[in-house]
């Protein structure tokens, strides 16, 4: 559900999170709910600042019980360094806030139950998000560093496999703990949340486009004949920006213009994809001519 629009960014609260907050409020724990919500918003805010600093526009932010997902205009996946930094910032900020808040409240001698909850909420959001499981920050960091080393295709596959393995081990461990009565059955909600969130991630537009681009060359070779889609772009437009205009079953030719709208040259889609897969998604078109 969409709750607000701040500076053009859609702010969405996940239904599961919303019910959790309502449940807390109904149980007379409104202050607790507000504290948890604040910790999630603070976490997400830092992701947004770093993403904006790397030149990405944010389309939507969805707040989940353990953090959030910022959906960006443009593919941060094509810039592993920006993706790694943006992902790392959230957990780092949450844990820093926890430590600073703890120090502050302790120094003031006000380490009451609300202060403790604020510290614990930030700490647990920070630690939880470091897990290499889709769609958490830890997984994004893992993918970005693998992509930088072994390329997009292998990096994407390996990070997805690691995520699946970690989730399987974690689910089994939680299940055993529930059966043994070590933790309450509510803990299983974490597993459900992660499975649902992973599905959402796979349905997310940027993810779909990214997977599609990786398989793009084989599509051309299978179809063998395709209509041409002409695009016109100024020389400062980056590969990442052009990719948002890529449509299936069309081969794209990009006419590059200078600031006087004179034609500098034409770039074929293959050149774009090659640069993208080499990790140069942020290169302006003029460098490809
Ligand atoms: Zn995060």
Boltz pocket constraint, residues with backbone or C-beta under 6 A from the ligand:
constraints:
  - pocket:
      binder: B
      contacts: [[A, 43], [A, 47], [A, 67], [A, 68], [A, 87], [A, 90], [A, 91], [A, 129], [A, 137]]
      max_distance: 6.0
